[in-house]
Amino acid sequence: MAEKLLAYVGTYTDPILFGTGQVLMGKGEGIYLFELDGDGGGAKLVWKKTGVTNPSFLDLSPSRRFLYAVNELKDYEGEKTGTLSAFALDAGGGPPRFLNRKATFGTDPCHVAVAPSGKYAVVTNYMSGSVCVFPILADGSLGDASDFRQHRGSSVNPARQAGPHAHSAVFDRGEAHVLVSDLGTDELVVYAWDGIGGKLDRKDELCYKAKPGAGPRHLALHPSAPFAYIVNELDSTISVLARDGARPSFREIQTIGSLPSGFTGASSCADLHLSPYGDFLYCSNRGHDSIAVFKILTGTGRLEAAGHFPSGGRTPRSFDIDPSGRILLAANQDSDNIVVFRIDRDRGGLQATGSELEVPTPVCVRIYGAVSKP
């Protein structure tokens, strides 16, 4: 039998006002952990961590001993800020133990990335458009912020881009830079990273400027070739970037639509992931309610459309691919379900297994291989 898989799920637990003006009534109860067979069947709930408000994005430490969750809030203890929470995972398989939480000095934090070293966590505050860095102490708890960077600027969409909206952060290979997608300013902001002091140094000459109104949301780096892929929320496109030299200077070589030809309804992109082998790319369409699949052409890094597959619910906010590249989980925010798909390794296509996880307002799903118990 294939190795067991662990799926961590973050949810909205409280009402939240989006940048679109929509108010979503969160129905989740916190953070959930599911165990699945490696072939995508036999899903079961392992634990549910309640008492965590709007844990809308999750990341684990490289040691897999600690869990970090943003709390997507506009106010905390009378201040206009969200928070980041730290938890110690139980080696025996029980619910995690809360360690501490820290204010992120910005509103609606929507993403956290733990450094490959495990020594820092970088949070992006969506609504206020800023980036905050926290040291991770030996016991997994968060220290006081080591750096904070406020983005400036706007772009052409008055409803969504009146100010900066930092949406995600990615550490590049070698942990030399932090790459931040900003939906509000249509930029991929490149920061030099000081992994000793936990400091960010913006490099304007290396930043990438997207097409006005595109709305960069998430970035994926090819695992072995000098290419990067950005999903643009507002115009439902994916931009292919070539990375020039050892420095992360990016050059756009292709932009391709994420929706099928002839689709005329309202839709926006959300998540983006590469297969572990770097041969296929996937993105989610909210409105069309699909996972789009693209073949990555060897040598050029360019994309070729390979199909659109129904997500099995409404508003696929997040999805993830297991480390072996066999299973994809699609979290449908507005239909309260996560659908399990098998991936066709040769063609990249998706086939629903018939298994579903019932989770109210799922926002984030992260898949890891099961940890051997001591």
N, C-alpha and C positions, 0 to 999 in steps of 0.2 A: 504494500500500500504506500502511496505517495506520502511525503511528510505533511504533517498537520500545518495549517495556516492559522495565524491570529489576525483578526481584523479589529482594530480600534476605531471607534466611531464617536465623533463629536456632534453635538446637536445644538439647536436653539431651544432654550428653556423658557424664555421670556419674550414679550413683544419687542420687536426691533424695527426702527425706522431706517429704511434703506436710502441710499443716495438717489434712487429713482422716485422717491416720495411714497413708495409702497410701505405699508406697515404689515409685517408678518407676525402672526401669533405663534410664537414658539411653543411646542408641545412636548419637547424632549424632557428627559429627567436627569440629564448629565452626560457622563461618558460611559460608553458601553464597550465590552470586549466579547467578541464571538470567536469560537473555534470552528474551523471548517476542515473537512478532509481535503487533501491536496488535489483531488480531482474535482473539487467544487461542490461536493455534496455533504450531507450530514451536518449542517450548521447548527450550533447550539450556543445559547447565551452562557458565558462563563461568569461574568459579574457586571454590575451596573453601579457606577460611582455617582451617587446623588449629592445634592447640595452644592453643585458647581454651576455657576450662572453662565449661560451662553458660551460653552467651550467650543467655539466654532472652528478652530484649527488646532491640530495636535502634532507633536513631534516627539520622538524618543531619543534618548542619549545613545551614542554608539555602543555603550556597554549593555544597553537594553535593561538597565536597572532603574531608570528614571523617565518619567513622562511629564511633558510640558504642554499646557493648554492656554491659549489666549482666552480671555473673558471679554467678549465683544460688548463693551459698555460705553456709554457716553458720559456717565457720572459714576464716581466712586468716592465715598466718604466726603461728599461736598465739593469735590474737584472735578473738572472736565477732563476725565481720563478713563481709559480702560485698565485692565490688569493682565498680568501673566502669572499663572499658577504652576507650582512644582509639586510633583508627587513621587513617592518611592514605590516601585512595583514590588509586589509580594512574591518572593521566590516560590512560595507554596501554591500560588495560583489564586489567592484571594484578592479582594479589592485593594487598590493602591492606597497608600497612606499619604494624607496631605502634609506637605512640608511647609510651604509659605507662598505668599504671593506679593508681587510688587506692582506699583502703578507704572504704566508705560508712558506717561506724560503726553498722551495723545488719545484721541477718541476713536472708538470702534477698531481696536486692533484685530486684524483678520488673518494674520499669518505669523508663524514662528519657525525659525530654522536654527537647529542646534549645529554648532561648528563641528567639522569632522574630528577635531581634537577632543570634543566633549566639554570644553572649558568655557564656552560662551553660548548665549542664545541671542539671536537677532529678531526683533519684533517689528512688523510694519503696522502703523496706525493708519487705517484707510481714510476715515473721514477727515482727520486733521492733516494727513499727508506728511508723516514723519517716520523716522527710524530710531529705535532705541536698542541699546546693547546691554546685556546683563551678564556678569560673571556667574559661572556655575561652580559652587563650592564643592568640597570633597564629599559632603554628605548628600549632594544633589540639590540642595536648596539654592535659591537665588541671592546673590549679593546685590549691593546697591549698583545702580546703572553706571557703567563705565564710559558711555558716550551716548549722545543724542544729536540727531541731525534733522532739522526742519526743512522740507522741500519748499520751493517757491515756484510760482508760475501758474499758467492756465493754458487752455487750448480752445478749440473752436466750438465745442458743444456746450452751450450755456447751461443746460440742465445738469450735465454730468461732469463738466470740466471747468467749472468756475474757479477752481483751486486745485492744489496737488492732492493726489489720492494714491499714496504708496500702497501697493497691493501684495507684493511678495518679495522675498529675498532668497538668493541662491549663492552658496559658496562655490567658487570655481575649483577645479582640480588643483591640488597643491595648496589650497587655502590661502591664496595670495590676494584675492579680491572678493568683494561681496557685490552682487549684481541685483539691483532693485528695480522692479517694473513699476512705473508710476502711470496709472490710468489717466490721471487728471492733467498731466503735463505732456503726455505722449512721449515718454522717454524710457530708455533703459539706462539707469544711473549706475555708473561704475565707481565703486569705492575701493581704494587700496586698503587692505586689511592688516592691522597690527595684531597678530594673534598672541602677543605677550601682554600688551596693555589693554586689549579690547577696544581699539580706536579705529574710526573710519576716516578716510581722507578722500574726499571727492576729487575725481580726475575728469574734469570737463572735456579734455581733449579725447577721452576714450568713450564718452557717453554716446549712445545711439539715439537718434531722433526718428520716431515713427511718423507715418503719414498723419497729418492733422485729422483728429477725430477717430483715430483707430482705437485707442484705449488699451494699451498693453496691460495684461493682467498676470500671466504666469509665464515663466521661462523654463525651458528644458535644454540641458547641454548634452550633446551626443556623447556616448560613453567612450568612443575611441577615435572619432574624427573631429576636425576643427570646425564644427557647425553648432549653431544654437537655433532654437525654435521658440518664437513668442506667439502666444495666443492673444488676439486682440478682441476684447469683449464687445466694443461698441459697433464695429463694422463687420463682425463675424468673419475674420480672416486669420490666417497664420502667416507670419513672416519668417523666412529662412535667412539666417545670418551666417556669413562666413567669418571666421575669426582669423585675423591677420597676425601671424607671428605669435611669439610667446606672450605678448601683451594682449589683453582682451579688448582689442579694437575691432568693432564689428562693422561689417559691410553687408547691406541687404542684397540678396541675390534672387529672391523670389517672394511674392506674396500670393497666396492662394485662398479662395473662399472655403469656408467650413460647411456651407450649406449646399444641398443638391441644386442643380440647375433648374430653374423654374419655380423654386419656392418663393412665395410672396408674403408669407405671414411674418409676424414679429418674432424675433429670436435674438439671443445674445450668447456669446461663448462663455465658458466658465473654466473648466480644468483642462490640463494638457499633460500627457505622459508619453514617454518613449518606451518601446519594448526593451527588455534588458540587453538584447543583442544589437539594438540600434538599427533594425531593419524596417520597423513600422512606427508610425506616430499616430496617437489617438487624441481626440478632443471632444468635449461635450458641448452640445447645443441646447440651450434652454429656450423653449418655445417650439422648436422643431422636435425637441425631446428625443435626441439621438446621440449616439457616439459615432463620430466620423473617423474613418480609418484612411491613412495615407501610407503608401509605400515610399520608403526613402531610397532614392536611386544611388547606387554605389558610386563613390568617387565624387559626384557633384553635390550630394546632400540635398538635392531638390526633391520636392514632393510630387507624388502622382496619386490622384484620388483612387481609393480602393473600396469605397462603399460607405453607406450610412446604415446603422443598425438601431432600431428602436431601443430606448433605454429601459423600457419596461415600466415606466411610470412618468410622473410629471416633474419637470424642472431638474434635470440631472446636474446638481450643483458640483458634485465631486465624484471622482472615481479613482481607482488605483489598480495596479497590475502586480501580481505576486512576483517574488524574486526569480522564479523559474520561467516566467513568461507564459504560463499556462492558463491563468485565471484572471479575470477582470471583474471587479465589483463596482457597480454603478449606484450611487446614492441619490435617490430621487427625493428632493427636499419637500415637494408639495403633495406627494402621494404616500409619504411615510413608509417607504420601502427601499431596500437595497437588493438589487437583482444580481445573481451570480451568473457569469458567462464563462464559457470555455473559449479559448483563443485558438484559431487555426494557425499553427506555426508557419505554414507555408504561404498562406494568402492573407493572414492578418485578420480574417473575419471573425465575427462573434456568434456564438450559439448559446442561447439561454439554457441553463441546466435544469430549470424547474425549481431550483432552490431560491428562496427569498428570505431576507432578514426583515422583520417588522420593527422599525425604529421610527418614532415620531420626529418629524422635521430633521432628518439627518443632513448635516452640512459638510462633514469631513469624514473620509474613510482612509485609513492607512493600513496596509497589509505587511506583515512580517512572517518569516518562518517561525515555527514554534521553538521555544527555548527548552533545552533539556533541563529537567528538574534535578537538583543536586541530590 
